[in-house]
Amino acid sequence: MPSPDQFVLNHLRVEDTDRLYRIMAEFAEGFEVLSRIPPGVAIFGSSRATRHDPYYGVAEGIGRLLVQHGFAVLTGAGPGIMEAANKGAREAGGPSIGLNIQLPLEQPINPYVTSLLNFRYFFVRKVMFVRYSVAFVFLPGGLGTLDELFESATLIQTHKIRPFPVVLVGRDYWQGLLEWLTQTAVGRGRVSAEEMTIFTLAETPEEVLTAIQRAAPVLHRPIP
């Protein structure tokens, strides 16, 4: 049975100043560390992907290519696709950053992270990904990957953040989702056709880099 203590958000109280200070400390440490990195690209995908998964090699190639073109690579620090992206970044000699989330069943930190931040609170971690990334790249993944995908799309849709590339890697994995959004969500007026342009499909590391560089003049503009 889950411990009641693990449901941290359910236990927030006005008088719980210690917890509030921990939240502020996570923000402060994240801002301090990540403010010194080059423009970052966040890479998301399944922690369950093995080294034999074809997308492991794709993620590794993306991490390597991004670093070679001046970007830092940010992942969730875990295994699978995250490990592959960090591996490519580290072996290319660039910033390979892991933003780890502390979970009841701890995920192992992959050995290719060169700079690690640990977070107890998902919402603080998400702010760090958004604040210090100029693009989000999504490889095949599960619920956590989908959560990051739709949250980033929502922030762009509602103009809460400056638009940036949201790149979906793997047509065989993402095409069905995009077709459902177009045929059902757009078809029934829940999403506009213009909002679907938030997403870009890609297949190779080179296509990912092209999608990101296409927005480079905006991406590198200083944030006020």
JOHU-V620715 format. One record per helix or strand. SS is the DSSP state (alpha for helix, beta for strand). FROM is the first residue (numbers start at 1). LEN is the number of residues. If there is no record, write none. Layout:
ss=[SS:SS]
from=[FROM:FROM]
len=[LEN:LEN]
This chain:
ss=[alpha:alpha:alpha:beta:alpha:beta:alpha:beta:beta:alpha:beta:alpha:beta:alpha:alpha:beta:alpha:alpha]
from=[4:8:17:40:54:72:81:96:115:122:133:143:165:171:194:199:205:216]
len=[3:4:18:5:15:4:11:6:5:10:6:15:5:16:5:4:9:4]
